Amino acid sequence: MMRFIDTHIHLQDFTTFEPKALMQKLSENHIYKCICVSAKSDDWPKVSAWTDNFTSAVVPAFAVHPWYVNNLPANWTDELEKLLIKYPQALIGECGFDTLKNQDIATQQQVFDIHINLARTYRRTLLIHAVKAQSLLEHYWKKLPQKFVIHSFNGSLEFLKQIVKFGGYAAFNQKIFKNKQFADILQYIPDDRILLESDAPYQSSFDEFAALCKKIGEIRNKSLEETALLIYANSLEIMKND
């Protein structure tokens, strides 16, 4: 049976479904597991609740999104570390840079440095938001933890080459097909570096996974089943905190 893992979804931000109904909808779309990602410290208790209520299907990710790095609570780093200890399966995300919506680069750098240090200390995969940020990441490639993901990848082929060079993963949703280089990008990325995500309820919908996987497979001259299988294996790999 074809199975998917949504590697980036904000379950706590859905308003159209009750939790059990939402999980049922994911299951109906062959999404076996999902990584529930936080954007701000206010999300952390909600993500924890989703994880506690759906332990077999939800993997948490805790962090501060670059939009929300200003005016953080004084103890946010301690609280984040406590969550990483409480949830040994947790990833760190989403965090990173967004120079389009936040011009305070210095604060974004300070907060990102903290996330990187925690990811390295606790051996967690880092889920990175990177918008208009390729030049900033040039200073970070060698500092990143062993496993990192550039989520909702929609950058240049050259940016993707850097991600692959330093051992990272790229996660795609339907947004990639708006990129003029989408065919070159999807043909270039190695089989063991490609992931799928919805970023629902924001960028795309989880009911598009099969169609997305099929289209990517066609570009890569692989069947839907073969493409789904290798992406599923990659998704399991980023959830191993080793």
N, C-alpha and C positions, 0 to 999 in steps of 0.2 A: 504494500500500500504506500502511495506517495505521501510523504510527510514533510512539513516545513517547520522552521523555527523563525519567528519574527524577532530579529536581533535588535530592534529599536521601536518600542511602542510606549505611549504614555497612557497606560490603563486608567490612571487616576483622573485623567482629564476628559474622559467620555461622559457625556450628559444624556445620550440617547438610549443607553442600555443600563439595566441593573447589572451588578457584577456577574451573577450566575448566567444571565442571558448573554452577556458579552463573551464569557468563556465558552458558552455553547456555540456562539457564532464563529469564534476562532476555530473550534473543533470541526465545525461543518465545512470550514475552508481548509481543512487538513493541516492546521497550525497546531502542532503538538506541544510546543513550548514557546514562551516569549520572554524577552528581556524587558522588564518594566523599568523605564528610564526616568530619572528625576531631573528637574531643571533648577530647582531652588530648595532651600532648606525646609520650606513649608511643605514640600512634597514628601519629605522623608518618612513621616509617620504614615502617610497614605500608601506609599510604596511598600512599607513594612507590613501594613495590613493586607494588601493584596498578596504578598508573599506568604504570610501566615495562613491566609484563608485558602490559598490554592498552591500548596507546597510543591506538588508534582508538576505544575504547569508554568509557574511564574518564578523567574530568576530576577532578583532585584539589582538595580544599579543606582548608586548614590553619588551625587556630585552637585556642583553649582555651574550652571550654564553661563557663558560670558555675558548674556544680557543682564544677569542678576548679580554681578560681582560687587557692585557698589552697595554700601550700607548693609553689609552682612552682620549677623549677630557676632558678638565678641568671641563667643565660644564655639563657633561653627566648626573649626578644625577638630576640636576635641569630640564634638558630637558625631562628626563624620567618621572619625577613627573608631568610636564606640560601635557604630553600626557595622563597620567592616569586621570587627571582632565578633559581634553578635551573629552576623550572617557570613559565615566563611565561604559561601557560594557567591557572594555579591561581587559584581563588577563595579568599576568606577566610571560614572558617566551620567549626563554628558557634560563635558567641560571643554575648554579650548579657547578659540579666538573668533571674534566677529567684528571686523573693523567697519562693517557696513552700518551696524546698529549701535555700536558703542565705540566711542573714540578714546576712551580711557584705556590705552594700551598698557600702561604701567601696572594698573590694578589687575587687568586680565593676566598679565605675565606673572604677577605675584601669586594669584590664585591658581593658575595653571601649574606653577612650580610645586605648590603644595599637593595638588592632585598627583603629579608625577612621583613625588617622593613617597606618597602613600601607596601608589600602585607598585612601586619598586619594593617598598618595605614589606607589603603584604602579598606580593606576587599576584596582583590582580590585573585583568585586562582593562585597558583604558579606552573608553569610547569618546572620540574626539569630534567636536563640532568645529569646523574650519570654513569660515566664509570670508573671502577676500583676505586670506591669511597665509598664503603659501610662503611669502617672504619671511614672515615671523617664524614659521615652522622650520625654516632652514637652520635656525639656531638650536633646534630641539631634537633633531633626528637621533643623535647619538645619546641623548638623555632619556629617551622614551623607554618604557618598560619593554620586556620581551614581547608581549602581545599588546597590540594596539589596533584600533579600527578607526578609519575616517568614515564617519557616518554620512549617509545621504550624499555620496560622492557625485559631484557634478563639475569637477574641475577639468584641467587640461590633461592631455596625454602625458606631458612632461611631469606634471604633478603626480600622476599615478605611478610613473616610473620611479620617482623618489620614494613613494610609499612602499612599493615592492622591494626596492633596493634595500630598505632598512627593515624588511621583514613584516610590514604591516598588512592589514586587510582593508579592502574597500567594500562598503555596503551600499547596495543600489536599491532604489525604488523607481517608480514610473518617471520621476523627474529626469532621469538620465537621458531619456529619449528626446529631451529638449536641447541636449548638448549637440553641437554641430559635429563633434568628434565621437559620437556615441558608438559607432560601429568599430572604429579603431580602438577605443577604450575597452570595449567588451571583448574584442578579439585578443587584445594584448594581455589582459590580466590572467595570471596563472590559475589553473584549476583549483589550487589549494589556498587561494587568497580572496576568493569571491564570496560575498554574503548577500542576503536579501533582507530588506526591512520595509516596514510601512511608514514609520514615523507618524502613525495614526494617533489621534484624529486630525492631524495637521496636513502633512504633505501628500499622503495617498491613503488608500483604504486596504485593509488586510484581505478583502475579497478579490484583490487583483493579483494575488501571489501566483496562482497557477498560470495566468496569462503572462505575467512578467517573466516567470521562469521559462515558459515556452518560447517567448520571443528572444530571450538571451540565449537559449539553447540553439535556436535557429541561426543566430549570428555566429555562434561558435561551432556550428556543424555537429551538434549533439542532440540527442533526443530529449524530450521533456523529462523522462524518467531518469536518464543518466545525469542530466543537469541538476535535477532535484536531489539526487542521491549525493553528489559531490558537495553541493552547497549545504546540505544537512550535516554532513561530516565536518565541514569547516565550522559550522555553527556550534556543534558540540565541542570542537577544539577550543574555541575562544572562551567557552564556559568552564574549561578546566583551569583552576587556579593552581598552577604548579610552576 
